[in-house]
Amino acid sequence: MSLLRWLRRRVRGAVEGVRRDAAAAVRILTDPGARPAVLYLLALLAAAASFVLFLVGNSGTPDGVEFGLLMGSFGVVLYMSLRQAGTAPRRGR
């Protein structure tokens, strides 16, 4: 009996830990102040993954996945640049 109780407590604790981590991730992803950092990190990771795939691959040219990762990275940076373009303070006001 005590083994079942111990196992149930461990599973319940793990589920609560996953819920807490998921809630923290949602809080970070929905925070308007952290959104640019998260999206720029996403762009950096996509570009790095493309570079690693290019180095690991045997062909001398980039394939579709590598090109798609690079274009996705470029798209995220372009989106963030355009989104933040209108938020700068104006001079003389």
N, C-alpha and C positions, 0 to 999 in steps of 0.2 A: 504493500500500500504506500509506503513512504517513497518508493521509487516512482510510482505514478504521480504522486503529488509533486515531487521534485521535478519530474519531466514536464508536468503541466505548468509549473511556475516558470521554468526556463523558456518554454514555448511562448507563454504569455508575455514574459519580459522581452523576448526577441520581437514579437509582434508590436509591442508598445514602442520599442526602439525604432522599428521601421516606420511606424506612424509618425513618431517625433521627427525623424530624419526627413520624411516626405513633406511634413508640414513646414520644416525649415527650408527645404528646397523650393516649395511653392512660394513662401514668403520672400525668398531672395529673387526668384524669377519674376514676381509681380511687383517688386519694389521699383518705382520709377527711377530712383537714384542709382540703383545697381544695374539696371537694364543695359546701359551702354557698356559697362565693363564685362558683363556676361556675354553680350553679343560680340564684342571685340575678341574676347577669349575664344568664342566659338569660331570666329574667322581665323584666328591664329592656329587653332587646333586643326581645322580643315586644311589650311595651307601646309602645316607640318605633316599631316597624314599624306597629302599628295606628294610631298618631297620624299618621305620615307618609302612610299610605294614606288616612286621612280627609281630610287637607289636600289631597292630590293629586286625590282623587275629585271628581266634579262634583255628585254628589247631596248634599243637605243632611242626610241621615241616614246613620248607619253601616250598612254592609252586613254580610252574614254572616261574611266573612273578618275584617273589623275586630273584630267582636264576638267571634269565636272566638279571635283573638289576645289580646284583653283577658281573656277567661275563662281562657285558658291561662296567661297571666301571673299572674292571681289564684290559679289552682290551684297553681302552682309555689310562690308565696309562702306560701299556706296550708299546703301540704305541708311546707315547710321550717320554718314556725313550729310546727306540731304535732310534727314530728320532734325539734326542739330543745327542746320544752317540758319534757321529762322529764330533761334533761341538766344543768340548773342545780344548783349546789351548795346544799345545805340550810343554813339558819341554825341555829346552836346545836348543830351536830354536830362 
